[in-house]
Amino acid sequence: MRVANELEAEIKAGRLKPEARLPNERDLGAQYGVSHATARRAVKELRERGLVVTLANKGTYVLPQP
């Protein structure tokens, strides 16, 4: 949850712009000091919150915010 909350704050503050590509799960894990499985759960949580979309073989991207 901590990783998802921090990424959400980055998105809402505008530091992660709409259509920006998130790092892959391994890189996110390294960036936040967590396992890639934890990073995967954080990305899943962001998808459920409607903040990002994951496109097969392309990556995860920030969605425009209302």
C-alpha atoms as a printed R data frame, in Angstrom:
   type eleno elety resid chain resno       x      y       z
1  ATOM     1    CA   MET     A     1   0.000  0.000   0.000
2  ATOM     2    CA   ARG     A     2   2.860  2.391   0.756
3  ATOM     3    CA   VAL     A     3   4.208  2.142  -2.793
4  ATOM     4    CA   ALA     A     4   0.740  2.587  -4.321
5  ATOM     5    CA   ASN     A     5   0.054  5.580  -2.076
6  ATOM     6    CA   GLU     A     6   3.381  7.206  -2.942
7  ATOM     7    CA   LEU     A     7   2.816  6.698  -6.664
8  ATOM     8    CA   GLU     A     8  -0.723  8.066  -6.346
9  ATOM     9    CA   ALA     A     9   0.666 11.172  -4.632
10 ATOM    10    CA   GLU     A    10   3.180 11.603  -7.498
11 ATOM    11    CA   ILE     A    11   0.353 11.334 -10.044
12 ATOM    12    CA   LYS     A    12  -1.962 13.732  -8.218
13 ATOM    13    CA   ALA     A    13   0.836 16.260  -7.680
14 ATOM    14    CA   GLY     A    14   1.555 16.225 -11.407
15 ATOM    15    CA   ARG     A    15   5.063 14.822 -11.085
16 ATOM    16    CA   LEU     A    16   3.901 11.781 -13.072
17 ATOM    17    CA   LYS     A    17   2.114 13.271 -16.066
18 ATOM    18    CA   PRO     A    18  -0.769 11.681 -18.003
19 ATOM    19    CA   GLU     A    19   0.497  9.135 -20.529
20 ATOM    20    CA   ALA     A    20   3.822  8.827 -18.659
21 ATOM    21    CA   ARG     A    21   5.096  5.265 -18.606
22 ATOM    22    CA   LEU     A    22   5.812  3.792 -15.186
23 ATOM    23    CA   PRO     A    23   9.029  1.836 -14.694
24 ATOM    24    CA   ASN     A    24   8.636 -1.932 -14.962
25 ATOM    25    CA   GLU     A    25   7.850 -3.868 -11.780
26 ATOM    26    CA   ARG     A    26  11.459 -4.879 -11.108
27 ATOM    27    CA   ASP     A    27  12.648 -1.286 -11.458
28 ATOM    28    CA   LEU     A    28   9.795 -0.026  -9.267
29 ATOM    29    CA   GLY     A    29  10.737 -2.607  -6.661
30 ATOM    30    CA   ALA     A    30  14.350 -1.460  -6.710
31 ATOM    31    CA   GLN     A    31  13.318  2.209  -6.589
32 ATOM    32    CA   TYR     A    32  11.095  1.689  -3.528
33 ATOM    33    CA   GLY     A    33  13.158 -1.033  -1.854
34 ATOM    34    CA   VAL     A    34  10.501 -3.738  -2.171
35 ATOM    35    CA   SER     A    35  10.227 -7.037  -4.045
36 ATOM    36    CA   HIS     A    36   8.949 -7.033  -7.601
37 ATOM    37    CA   ALA     A    37   5.888 -8.955  -6.337
38 ATOM    38    CA   THR     A    38   5.091 -6.045  -4.001
39 ATOM    39    CA   ALA     A    39   5.591 -3.604  -6.872
40 ATOM    40    CA   ARG     A    40   3.198 -5.734  -8.958
41 ATOM    41    CA   ARG     A    41   0.557 -5.482  -6.209
42 ATOM    42    CA   ALA     A    42   1.079 -1.691  -6.073
43 ATOM    43    CA   VAL     A    43   0.509 -1.395  -9.829
44 ATOM    44    CA   LYS     A    44  -2.608 -3.578  -9.516
45 ATOM    45    CA   GLU     A    45  -3.872 -1.262  -6.769
46 ATOM    46    CA   LEU     A    46  -3.264  1.795  -8.973
47 ATOM    47    CA   ARG     A    47  -5.242  0.130 -11.787
48 ATOM    48    CA   GLU     A    48  -8.101 -0.541  -9.371
49 ATOM    49    CA   ARG     A    49  -8.015  3.126  -8.304
50 ATOM    50    CA   GLY     A    50  -8.312  4.139 -11.966
51 ATOM    51    CA   LEU     A    51  -4.970  5.932 -12.015
52 ATOM    52    CA   VAL     A    52  -3.068  3.778 -14.525
53 ATOM    53    CA   VAL     A    53  -3.681  1.356 -17.357
54 ATOM    54    CA   THR     A    54  -1.473 -1.589 -18.292
55 ATOM    55    CA   LEU     A    55  -1.179 -2.448 -21.970
56 ATOM    56    CA   ALA     A    56   0.053 -5.938 -22.860
57 ATOM    57    CA   ASN     A    57   3.675 -5.928 -24.042
58 ATOM    58    CA   LYS     A    58   3.802 -2.119 -23.806
59 ATOM    59    CA   GLY     A    59   3.840 -1.178 -20.118
60 ATOM    60    CA   THR     A    60   1.830  0.739 -17.561
61 ATOM    61    CA   TYR     A    61   0.789  4.316 -18.245
62 ATOM    62    CA   VAL     A    62  -0.689  7.124 -16.155
63 ATOM    63    CA   LEU     A    63  -4.269  7.971 -17.084
64 ATOM    64    CA   PRO     A    64  -5.482 11.581 -17.350
65 ATOM    65    CA   GLN     A    65  -6.996 12.734 -14.061
66 ATOM    66    CA   PRO     A    66 -10.374 14.486 -13.841
